Amino acid sequence: MRTEFTRLNQGWDAEPNAPDPTISVDGRQLVLSFFLNPWQGSNVRVFDRGELIFQDCWRYRLGETNDEGWYKKQCRFSLVAPEWGKFYQVCGVLRLQTAPNDWIPLGTPASEASHHFLFYFRDETFECDAKGWSKGSRGDCTKLSAPTSARRVSVQRSAFWLSVWSQARGIGASRASHAGSP
């Protein structure tokens, strides 16, 4: 048996430099939130966040390996997964004997068949075992935008990336602070 990867993110992706993945858990429902990539040509703006919801999740991890480790073959799926930085459903051999042991359990394994999901972010890897997944309740990830209040918090938390972004585009600081606003 071999390891098979099905890419699940078509037309959208995480921000490649600072996706800032966060996790919230309510029972066995896990929500993974992250900055979307605004440079893919879609209608995603800087500081828009995507949200993936995993139903009946019984374990997850958000930890090492980063992109450098993946290319140096320090990851159990190094050079086996089709591309770094994508969201996959993994079937077949999961190579769990070489997996990190930083899993966070949310209960006993699902009685029904669960699926293994993997999302490679720039500086960390997200994995979970869940019954299924869906895009966030805020709508299609390619059209997702955060509420104004959430965007302001994101701008404050990402002041460094905002200054890098504004310098690259020749925008003054006061104008850049409103660049992600609707």
Secondary structure, DSSP 8 states (H G I E B T S, - for coil): --EEEEE---S--B-SS----EEEEETTEEEEEEEB-TTSSSS--TT-EEEEEEET--EEEEE---HHHHHTT-STTTTTSS-TT-EEEEEE---GGGS-S--EE-SS--SS--EEEEEE-SS-EEEEEESEEEE-TT--TTT----HHHHHHHHHHTHHHHHHHHHHHT--HHHHTTTT--
